[in-house]
Each structure stands twice: as C-alpha cells, then as structure tokens.
Amino acid sequence: MFDALTDKLNAAFRRLGSHGSITEKDLDEAMREVRLALLEADVNFKVARQFIADVRERALGAQVLQSVTPVQQIIAIVHDALVAVLGGEQAPLAKASTPPTVIMLAGLKGSGKTTTAAKLALHLRKQNERVALIAADPYRVAGEAQLASLGKQLDLPVYGMEGEKQPAIAAKRGIALAARAGMTAVIVDTAGRSQSDPEMMAEIVAIRDAVQPQEVLLVLDAMTGQEAVNAATEFNAALTLSGFILTKMDGDARGGAALSIRSVTGLPIKFVGAGEKVDALEAFHPDRFASRILGMGDVVSLVEKAQQSIGEAEMQRMEQRVRSQKFDMQDFLDQYQNLKKMGSMSSLLGMLPGISALKGKLNVDEIDDTFFKRSEAIMLSMTQEERRSPQIISGSRRRRIALGSGATLQEVNQLLNQFTQVQKMMKMMSSGKLPGMPGMKIPGFGR
C-alpha cells in the first residue's frame, strides 16, 4: 500500500537532510521531487499542485528553515497536509433514527462490490449490529448466488430478487423483511454498471429513491487511479453519494485515487479493502494513512487488528507468559499462527514504524511465502516436549526435525537461534525496556 510513493518521498527527505542547513532553494528542489512523486502516484495534478503550494507556504511562514530540526519539521508539515488531503478526520457511517440503517453500494463492473458488501456486513456485526444483505442485481450471472454463498459463510441472512425483475421493488421488499426480522442494518448490493449507460444509471437512482438509504457508498478499485476519481465524479452527479470504499488497496502501489478523491469530490473515504479475506476491510483514518505514506507505520491499527483477530483473552495470556519469563517455543508457534489470522505479513510490516527504511535489506515476499511457512513447518515437526523445553533439542533431534519438516539442518539451527534472540527480547519486555531504546516503556509490561 503506497509503496512507490513512500519510497520516493523518503528519498526526497533523505536528500534534503543531507544538506546540513536548508535554504529556500533546497526546499524548492525537495518540493519538486515531492510533486513528481505525487504525479507518478497518479494523484490529480491540481491536487498535487495545491498540496505543494500549501506545504511550501507553511514551511516558509513558520520559518522552518531557520529551526534546529528543519527536515523533521518539514516532514511534520507534509504529514499534516496529507491528513488534510485525505479528509482530516474519520467519517463514520450515518445511522437511521429508526432501524434498520440502510447502506446502498454502487460501483463499476469488476470493482469488487459484492465481496465488499459481505466484508462491510462482517465489520458491522463486529460492532454488534444485526446485519442482512440484499441482492438487487438481476443481470450478473450467479451474482445473487455469490452473495448468498458469502451470507451462508458468514451466517448472515440474504434477501434476493426471488423472481422480481425490478431491483428497486426487490430491494424495498428485502428491507421490509429485514426490519421484520429485527435487523439493525441492511446492505443493498446493486448491479455493476458504467457511468456511460444512462439506462443503468436511471435504474440505480430508482433503487436509491425506493430504499431511501442513510448511506450511498461508491465502491472503487483503487488500482485504477484517476479513472476511479472520474467515476466518482460522475456517480456523485447522478446519485449524490455519501462516501467511498476503496478496494484492492493491498495492490495499489501508487495511491493516487486515495490522495485525490476527497479533494476532487469533497466526499470522504469511509473504508478500504486490503486483501481477499472477508475480514480484510478497515475504517479509513486519514491520520493513520498519512503516517503509512510517510513510512511512520500505524501501530494503533496494528493493535486493533490484533485485538480483533487474536482476542483479548489470548493477548492477556501471552502477556502473562512474557511477564513470568516462561515464553517458550510453543508460545513462539502460537504467535506465528496468530499472525496468520491478522493478514499477510507484508500488510503487517507496513504498519511497523521505519520498515520502509529496511526495504533494501528485507525481502518482504520471502518472509511472507517462504520464511513464515518454513518456520511453522519446523516447529510443527517438534514434539510437545521439545517446544516446551527447546534446550533439550540435541544434534540428533535437530536432524530428525529437519527431515520431518523438509528443511535443512542449517534452517533448523537458524530458527532455534532466532528463538533464543526472541526469548532475550521478551525478558527485556517483561522489565519494560527494549535494547537500543533507552527509557522507552512498553505498554502493558513492567507495570
């Protein structure tokens, strides 16, 4: 997510920091690099131009160049400007005064709208909403069947067309049935369409008028860049949208749609999808995404993801293991398996501060596809006794583990050495400090 843009921005700031003192000319050269990086990321040229003008004006107006830490202050100004461009604050979903809250999804063909409907339903259920899905797409072959399959997978009720040819009538009937069943939120999945088809656009307007939704969200493929922004403008003119959901953000190395859409339309991004799994949808927080773009990570989202995926009880159990300095290879394996529940390793690494600076030394794909699976296979080839007491793993045991996991003896030795290092780190965490970070307290430890 935003990889290419992050790399180019950090390169510009590194060059700026290598100058020692910074002149107005240095600032202008850096801003030209930032502007080029934005344009290469497919950011709308007017948005990029205004962004640079705002940053430059604030940097000069605050006399940043004469300060002791000019580069850090410029980065802070860029961060604040990114937050503003992305919308300033998180935009929550509107709620109906009388349930159910109706959320209508619109989108171009192939934008991932039906899958997003299921993801959004799961997100709302985690917030204690009783959610139903409504199929209002009479055109796509197996479209209703796909939604029904997703509903069954998530144990959510799905109301379909049931022979009705008018999606507006079917959607209104589905909402009435959902209300009768005590649902507090319904998500209406409409047919994918193109903005150049007046008949299809008229149909979705009819659906909106029939169901009177609290939210009309346009689902957009983030990888299409400025095309997504153009679609947003035209759909908004026809439907009066309330916001956007950007899909395929895990594959969007450019980020232009996210950085342009709010400035061009005046409407907020409410959610982003970053993966194929049904839980790969997150609320859009402008400040957190600005931090990710600048390579500062997003620890808050990482902790929230851990709480949702792993659970409070498991986190407390692991904290107790670390506190009592009983962290063993079984706990190591448990943490590997917990990480898998949280998403891809590359997406998790992107939430860690400073990870962009290690890109040249760290092969994320190798960690995700090779290192992770191989390490798990090695640990699963150990006996329970060996995982609980790794110190008993002798040379003959190592050879057996290597044979059982399909790994080399060297790989088994590397994993055991890594575990020893993790054990040392856990002991330091239990005292509330990490090496190389003097005075830094770790939340939840050493209280």
MARRO-899346 format. One line per field, with one value per residue (C-alpha): residue in three letters; residue number from 1; x, y, z. Coordinates in nm, 2 decimals. Layout:
res: c(ALA_...)
n: c(NUM_...)
X: c(X_...)
Y: c(Y_...)
Z: c(Z_...)
END
This chain:
res: c(MET_PHE_ASP_ALA_LEU_THR_ASP_LYS_LEU_ASN_ALA_ALA_PHE_ARG_ARG_LEU_GLY_SER_HIS_GLY_SER_ILE_THR_GLU_LYS_ASP_LEU_ASP_GLU_ALA_MET_ARG_GLU_VAL_ARG_LEU_ALA_LEU_LEU_GLU_ALA_ASP_VAL_ASN_PHE_LYS_VAL_ALA_ARG_GLN_PHE_ILE_ALA_ASP_VAL_ARG_GLU_ARG_ALA_LEU_GLY_ALA_GLN_VAL_LEU_GLN_SER_VAL_THR_PRO_VAL_GLN_GLN_ILE_ILE_ALA_ILE_VAL_HIS_ASP_ALA_LEU_VAL_ALA_VAL_LEU_GLY_GLY_GLU_GLN_ALA_PRO_LEU_ALA_LYS_ALA_SER_THR_PRO_PRO_THR_VAL_ILE_MET_LEU_ALA_GLY_LEU_LYS_GLY_SER_GLY_LYS_THR_THR_THR_ALA_ALA_LYS_LEU_ALA_LEU_HIS_LEU_ARG_LYS_GLN_ASN_GLU_ARG_VAL_ALA_LEU_ILE_ALA_ALA_ASP_PRO_TYR_ARG_VAL_ALA_GLY_GLU_ALA_GLN_LEU_ALA_SER_LEU_GLY_LYS_GLN_LEU_ASP_LEU_PRO_VAL_TYR_GLY_MET_GLU_GLY_GLU_LYS_GLN_PRO_ALA_ILE_ALA_ALA_LYS_ARG_GLY_ILE_ALA_LEU_ALA_ALA_ARG_ALA_GLY_MET_THR_ALA_VAL_ILE_VAL_ASP_THR_ALA_GLY_ARG_SER_GLN_SER_ASP_PRO_GLU_MET_MET_ALA_GLU_ILE_VAL_ALA_ILE_ARG_ASP_ALA_VAL_GLN_PRO_GLN_GLU_VAL_LEU_LEU_VAL_LEU_ASP_ALA_MET_THR_GLY_GLN_GLU_ALA_VAL_ASN_ALA_ALA_THR_GLU_PHE_ASN_ALA_ALA_LEU_THR_LEU_SER_GLY_PHE_ILE_LEU_THR_LYS_MET_ASP_GLY_ASP_ALA_ARG_GLY_GLY_ALA_ALA_LEU_SER_ILE_ARG_SER_VAL_THR_GLY_LEU_PRO_ILE_LYS_PHE_VAL_GLY_ALA_GLY_GLU_LYS_VAL_ASP_ALA_LEU_GLU_ALA_PHE_HIS_PRO_ASP_ARG_PHE_ALA_SER_ARG_ILE_LEU_GLY_MET_GLY_ASP_VAL_VAL_SER_LEU_VAL_GLU_LYS_ALA_GLN_GLN_SER_ILE_GLY_GLU_ALA_GLU_MET_GLN_ARG_MET_GLU_GLN_ARG_VAL_ARG_SER_GLN_LYS_PHE_ASP_MET_GLN_ASP_PHE_LEU_ASP_GLN_TYR_GLN_ASN_LEU_LYS_LYS_MET_GLY_SER_MET_SER_SER_LEU_LEU_GLY_MET_LEU_PRO_GLY_ILE_SER_ALA_LEU_LYS_GLY_LYS_LEU_ASN_VAL_ASP_GLU_ILE_ASP_ASP_THR_PHE_PHE_LYS_ARG_SER_GLU_ALA_ILE_MET_LEU_SER_MET_THR_GLN_GLU_GLU_ARG_ARG_SER_PRO_GLN_ILE_ILE_SER_GLY_SER_ARG_ARG_ARG_ARG_ILE_ALA_LEU_GLY_SER_GLY_ALA_THR_LEU_GLN_GLU_VAL_ASN_GLN_LEU_LEU_ASN_GLN_PHE_THR_GLN_VAL_GLN_LYS_MET_MET_LYS_MET_MET_SER_SER_GLY_LYS_LEU_PRO_GLY_MET_PRO_GLY_MET_LYS_ILE_PRO_GLY_PHE_GLY_ARG)
n: c(1_2_3_4_5_6_7_8_9_10_11_12_13_14_15_16_17_18_19_20_21_22_23_24_25_26_27_28_29_30_31_32_33_34_35_36_37_38_39_40_41_42_43_44_45_46_47_48_49_50_51_52_53_54_55_56_57_58_59_60_61_62_63_64_65_66_67_68_69_70_71_72_73_74_75_76_77_78_79_80_81_82_83_84_85_86_87_88_89_90_91_92_93_94_95_96_97_98_99_100_101_102_103_104_105_106_107_108_109_110_111_112_113_114_115_116_117_118_119_120_121_122_123_124_125_126_127_128_129_130_131_132_133_134_135_136_137_138_139_140_141_142_143_144_145_146_147_148_149_150_151_152_153_154_155_156_157_158_159_160_161_162_163_164_165_166_167_168_169_170_171_172_173_174_175_176_177_178_179_180_181_182_183_184_185_186_187_188_189_190_191_192_193_194_195_196_197_198_199_200_201_202_203_204_205_206_207_208_209_210_211_212_213_214_215_216_217_218_219_220_221_222_223_224_225_226_227_228_229_230_231_232_233_234_235_236_237_238_239_240_241_242_243_244_245_246_247_248_249_250_251_252_253_254_255_256_257_258_259_260_261_262_263_264_265_266_267_268_269_270_271_272_273_274_275_276_277_278_279_280_281_282_283_284_285_286_287_288_289_290_291_292_293_294_295_296_297_298_299_300_301_302_303_304_305_306_307_308_309_310_311_312_313_314_315_316_317_318_319_320_321_322_323_324_325_326_327_328_329_330_331_332_333_334_335_336_337_338_339_340_341_342_343_344_345_346_347_348_349_350_351_352_353_354_355_356_357_358_359_360_361_362_363_364_365_366_367_368_369_370_371_372_373_374_375_376_377_378_379_380_381_382_383_384_385_386_387_388_389_390_391_392_393_394_395_396_397_398_399_400_401_402_403_404_405_406_407_408_409_410_411_412_413_414_415_416_417_418_419_420_421_422_423_424_425_426_427_428_429_430_431_432_433_434_435_436_437_438_439_440_441_442_443_444_445_446_447)
X: c(0.00_0.15_0.49_0.62_0.51_0.66_0.99_1.01_0.90_1.15_1.43_1.35_1.36_1.69_1.85_1.71_1.85_2.20_2.24_2.30_2.14_1.85_1.80_1.48_1.63_1.68_1.32_1.20_1.41_1.26_0.91_0.97_1.06_0.76_0.53_0.68_0.63_0.27_0.21_0.38_0.15_-0.14_-0.25_-0.47_-0.24_-0.45_-0.44_-0.06_0.00_-0.22_-0.06_0.30_0.19_0.04_0.34_0.58_0.38_0.36_0.73_0.84_0.57_0.68_1.05_1.12_1.44_1.60_1.50_1.73_1.55_1.42_1.38_1.17_0.95_0.90_0.81_0.56_0.41_0.39_0.22_-0.04_-0.10_-0.15_-0.41_-0.60_-0.59_-0.72_-1.01_-0.89_-1.09_-1.25_-1.60_-1.83_-2.13_-2.47_-2.73_-3.11_-3.32_-3.53_-3.36_-3.26_-2.99_-2.98_-2.65_-2.66_-2.35_-2.29_-1.99_-1.85_-1.84_-1.55_-1.49_-1.54_-1.87_-2.04_-1.74_-1.72_-2.09_-2.00_-1.69_-1.89_-2.15_-1.89_-1.74_-2.08_-2.16_-1.83_-1.99_-2.29_-2.52_-2.76_-2.69_-2.87_-2.76_-2.99_-2.93_-3.05_-2.86_-3.07_-2.80_-2.48_-2.48_-2.45_-2.43_-2.71_-2.57_-2.23_-2.39_-2.60_-2.28_-2.10_-2.40_-2.40_-2.03_-2.07_-2.41_-2.59_-2.94_-2.96_-3.28_-3.27_-3.47_-3.70_-3.83_-3.88_-3.75_-3.74_-3.44_-3.60_-3.90_-3.69_-3.47_-3.76_-3.92_-3.59_-3.56_-3.92_-3.84_-3.51_-3.69_-3.95_-3.67_-3.52_-3.21_-3.04_-2.85_-2.90_-2.66_-2.81_-2.58_-2.67_-2.56_-2.23_-2.26_-2.08_-2.13_-2.18_-2.50_-2.80_-3.05_-2.85_-2.78_-3.15_-3.22_-2.98_-3.14_-3.47_-3.33_-3.20_-3.54_-3.72_-3.50_-3.41_-3.06_-2.87_-2.55_-2.49_-2.13_-1.94_-1.71_-1.40_-1.10_-0.80_-0.57_-0.75_-0.61_-0.76_-1.02_-1.16_-1.18_-1.36_-1.61_-1.66_-1.74_-2.00_-2.17_-2.19_-2.36_-2.63_-2.67_-2.55_-2.31_-2.22_-1.87_-1.64_-1.50_-1.16_-1.09_-0.76_-0.55_-0.31_-0.22_-0.22_0.14_0.06_-0.21_-0.34_-0.71_-0.69_-0.50_-0.72_-1.08_-1.16_-1.02_-1.19_-1.53_-1.54_-1.66_-1.49_-1.33_-1.51_-1.35_-1.06_-1.03_-0.68_-0.70_-0.92_-1.03_-1.38_-1.22_-0.99_-1.18_-1.09_-1.22_-1.03_-0.84_-0.67_-0.40_-0.31_-0.29_-0.08_0.17_0.18_0.25_0.55_0.68_0.59_0.38_0.04_0.08_-0.28_-0.43_-0.19_-0.30_-0.67_-0.62_-0.45_-0.74_-1.00_-0.81_-0.65_-0.88_-0.83_-0.80_-0.52_-0.34_-0.36_-0.25_0.06_0.13_0.13_0.37_0.61_0.58_0.66_0.95_0.80_0.79_0.88_0.88_0.51_0.43_0.65_0.44_0.12_0.23_0.31_-0.04_-0.20_-0.01_-0.16_-0.51_-0.42_-0.35_-0.05_0.30_0.36_0.05_0.15_0.51_0.36_0.21_0.55_0.74_1.05_1.00_1.04_1.40_1.47_1.33_1.67_1.77_1.44_1.26_0.90_0.78_1.04_0.92_0.56_0.58_0.89_1.03_0.69_0.57_0.91_0.95_0.60_0.67_0.99_0.81_0.53_0.79_0.90_0.74_0.54_0.82_1.07_0.86_0.82_1.19_1.39_1.72_1.68_1.70_2.02_2.20_2.01_1.68_1.77_1.84_1.50_1.32_1.49_1.39_1.03_0.98_1.16_1.41_1.78_1.98_2.10_1.75_1.66_1.96_1.87_1.52_1.64_1.89_1.61_1.40_1.69_1.70_1.32_1.34_1.60_1.38_1.08_1.28_1.36_1.00_0.90_1.11_0.95_1.25_1.38_1.75_1.85_1.55_1.67_1.39_1.11_0.84_0.64_0.26_0.13_0.46_0.66_0.38)
Y: c(0.00_0.33_0.16_0.35_0.69_0.61_0.52_0.84_1.07_0.92_0.95_1.32_1.39_1.20_1.41_1.72_1.61_1.55_1.93_2.02_2.37_2.41_2.70_2.81_2.67_2.33_2.34_2.41_2.13_1.89_2.01_1.95_1.59_1.55_1.69_1.45_1.16_1.26_1.28_0.94_0.80_0.92_1.20_1.46_1.73_2.01_1.83_1.78_2.15_2.28_2.03_2.16_2.52_2.46_2.28_2.54_2.83_2.67_2.59_2.94_3.11_2.92_3.00_2.62_2.67_2.86_2.60_2.34_2.05_2.17_1.84_1.69_1.99_1.98_1.61_1.71_1.98_1.72_1.48_1.74_1.83_1.47_1.43_1.73_1.60_1.26_1.42_1.54_1.31_0.97_0.98_0.74_0.58_0.76_0.57_0.57_0.71_0.40_0.07_-0.07_0.16_0.12_0.12_0.11_0.01_0.12_0.06_-0.01_-0.37_-0.56_-0.32_-0.59_-0.47_-0.80_-0.91_-0.57_-0.60_-0.91_-0.75_-0.45_-0.67_-0.86_-0.53_-0.40_-0.73_-0.69_-0.37_-0.56_-0.48_-0.73_-0.72_-0.85_-0.85_-0.77_-0.87_-0.62_-0.73_-0.91_-0.91_-1.07_-1.44_-1.60_-1.26_-1.33_-1.68_-1.53_-1.30_-1.60_-1.80_-1.52_-1.48_-1.85_-1.84_-1.56_-1.68_-1.36_-1.35_-1.27_-1.15_-1.20_-1.10_-1.41_-1.37_-0.99_-0.82_-0.47_-0.44_-0.13_-0.33_-0.63_-0.41_-0.24_-0.57_-0.71_-0.41_-0.47_-0.83_-0.75_-0.49_-0.75_-0.99_-0.73_-0.64_-0.31_-0.27_-0.38_-0.36_-0.34_-0.48_-0.33_-0.43_-0.31_-0.05_0.20_0.58_0.60_0.38_0.62_0.34_0.16_0.49_0.57_0.22_0.28_0.62_0.44_0.19_0.48_0.66_0.34_0.24_0.59_0.48_0.66_0.59_0.57_0.44_0.40_0.10_0.19_-0.01_0.19_0.04_0.24_0.57_0.87_0.66_0.59_0.96_1.03_0.75_0.91_1.24_1.11_0.87_1.15_1.38_1.11_0.96_1.22_0.99_1.00_0.85_0.58_0.24_0.18_-0.19_-0.36_-0.12_-0.40_-0.39_-0.02_0.08_0.43_0.56_0.83_0.75_0.78_1.11_1.27_1.17_1.38_1.70_1.64_1.54_1.68_1.34_1.11_0.77_0.56_0.22_0.05_-0.31_-0.46_-0.83_-1.12_-1.24_-1.14_-0.96_-0.75_-0.43_-0.14_0.20_0.48_0.70_0.99_1.05_0.68_0.65_0.97_0.81_0.49_0.70_0.86_0.53_0.60_0.29_0.25_0.09_0.18_-0.01_-0.30_-0.32_-0.30_-0.58_-0.80_-0.74_-0.83_-1.13_-1.28_-1.18_-1.00_-1.33_-1.47_-1.14_-1.13_-1.50_-1.42_-1.11_-1.32_-1.57_-1.29_-1.13_-1.46_-1.52_-1.86_-1.78_-2.10_-2.25_-2.34_-1.98_-1.89_-2.12_-1.98_-1.63_-1.74_-1.89_-1.58_-1.36_-1.56_-1.46_-1.09_-1.09_-1.10_-1.04_-0.76_-0.57_-0.61_-0.50_-0.19_-0.09_-0.10_0.23_0.26_-0.05_0.14_0.22_-0.16_-0.24_-0.28_-0.53_-0.70_-0.92_-0.90_-1.16_-1.41_-1.36_-1.40_-1.70_-1.88_-1.79_-1.79_-2.13_-2.30_-2.18_-2.31_-2.65_-2.68_-2.61_-2.85_-3.12_-3.09_-3.28_-3.10_-3.16_-3.01_-2.70_-2.65_-2.72_-2.62_-2.67_-3.05_-3.04_-3.22_-3.27_-3.60_-3.43_-3.14_-3.39_-3.56_-3.22_-3.12_-3.45_-3.42_-3.06_-3.08_-2.82_-2.82_-2.87_-2.51_-2.38_-2.56_-2.41_-2.06_-2.09_-2.21_-1.92_-1.67_-1.81_-1.75_-1.39_-1.35_-1.50_-1.24_-0.96_-1.10_-1.09_-0.72_-0.65_-0.80_-0.54_-0.27_-0.18_-0.28_-0.27_0.04_0.23_0.37_0.48_0.36_0.18_-0.10_-0.05_-0.34_-0.46_-0.38_-0.20)
Z: c(0.00_-0.12_-0.15_-0.45_-0.31_0.03_-0.12_-0.33_-0.05_0.19_-0.07_-0.12_0.26_0.29_0.03_0.19_0.53_0.38_0.31_0.67_0.68_0.43_0.20_0.02_-0.29_-0.12_-0.01_-0.37_-0.51_-0.25_-0.32_-0.69_-0.61_-0.39_-0.66_-0.92_-0.67_-0.63_-1.01_-1.06_-0.80_-1.03_-0.80_-0.97_-1.10_-0.94_-0.61_-0.63_-0.72_-0.43_-0.19_-0.28_-0.25_0.09_0.23_0.09_0.23_0.58_0.58_0.49_0.70_1.01_0.95_0.95_0.75_1.04_1.30_1.46_1.30_0.97_0.80_1.08_1.08_0.70_0.73_1.00_0.78_0.49_0.73_0.83_0.47_0.38_0.66_0.52_0.17_0.29_0.47_0.81_1.04_1.01_0.86_1.05_0.89_0.94_1.14_1.09_1.37_1.34_1.25_1.01_0.88_0.50_0.32_-0.06_-0.26_-0.61_-0.84_-1.18_-1.31_-1.16_-0.87_-0.61_-0.48_-0.39_-0.19_-0.03_0.08_0.27_0.42_0.54_0.69_0.89_1.00_1.12_1.30_1.50_1.62_1.75_1.46_1.33_0.96_0.65_0.28_0.00_-0.36_-0.61_-0.92_-1.18_-1.45_-1.34_-1.39_-1.04_-0.88_-0.63_-0.58_-0.49_-0.23_-0.09_-0.06_0.12_0.35_0.43_0.50_0.75_0.88_0.76_0.61_0.24_0.07_-0.31_-0.61_-0.58_-0.94_-0.92_-1.23_-1.09_-0.84_-0.67_-0.58_-0.47_-0.25_-0.08_-0.01_0.13_0.37_0.50_0.56_0.73_0.96_1.05_1.14_1.38_1.17_1.27_0.94_0.58_0.29_-0.06_-0.33_-0.67_-1.02_-1.15_-1.42_-1.63_-1.59_-1.97_-1.96_-1.89_-1.85_-1.59_-1.40_-1.41_-1.26_-0.96_-0.90_-0.88_-0.62_-0.42_-0.43_-0.33_-0.03_0.10_0.23_0.50_0.31_-0.06_-0.09_-0.42_-0.43_-0.64_-0.75_-0.61_-0.87_-1.15_-1.01_-1.19_-1.36_-1.01_-0.95_-1.28_-1.20_-0.85_-1.00_-1.24_-1.00_-0.75_-1.00_-1.06_-0.71_-0.45_-0.28_0.09_0.05_-0.09_-0.03_-0.20_-0.28_-0.37_-0.16_-0.09_-0.46_-0.50_-0.51_-0.64_-0.41_-0.65_-0.60_-0.22_-0.24_-0.50_-0.44_-0.13_-0.28_-0.62_-0.49_-0.13_-0.01_0.24_0.20_0.47_0.43_0.24_0.14_0.16_0.08_-0.04_0.30_0.43_0.73_0.51_0.54_0.77_0.85_0.68_0.93_0.74_1.01_1.02_0.64_0.62_0.86_0.65_0.34_0.51_0.64_1.00_1.04_1.20_1.54_1.65_1.36_1.42_1.79_1.69_1.43_1.69_1.94_1.67_1.52_1.83_2.11_2.44_2.64_2.42_2.43_2.81_2.83_2.62_2.82_3.13_2.97_2.88_3.23_3.40_3.16_3.06_2.68_2.50_2.15_2.18_2.25_1.95_1.73_1.87_1.78_1.43_1.39_1.54_1.29_1.01_1.13_1.11_0.74_0.51_0.65_0.40_0.52_0.89_0.82_0.65_0.99_1.17_1.20_1.00_0.79_0.47_0.56_0.57_0.22_0.07_0.34_0.39_0.13_0.24_-0.02_0.11_0.47_0.36_0.14_0.24_0.58_0.75_0.62_0.66_1.02_1.11_0.95_1.15_1.48_1.39_1.34_1.71_1.99_2.25_2.50_2.26_2.21_2.58_2.66_2.34_2.53_2.51_2.13_2.06_1.73_1.66_1.74_1.51_1.22_1.29_1.29_0.96_0.80_0.92_0.81_0.47_0.60_0.61_0.94_0.89_0.87_1.19_1.37_1.24_1.38_1.72_1.72_1.63_1.91_2.16_2.05_2.08_2.43_2.53_2.39_2.58_2.90_2.84_2.76_3.09_3.26_3.04_2.82_2.48_2.37_2.18_2.30_2.64_2.87_2.63_2.83_2.66_2.72_2.93_3.06_3.37_3.54)
END
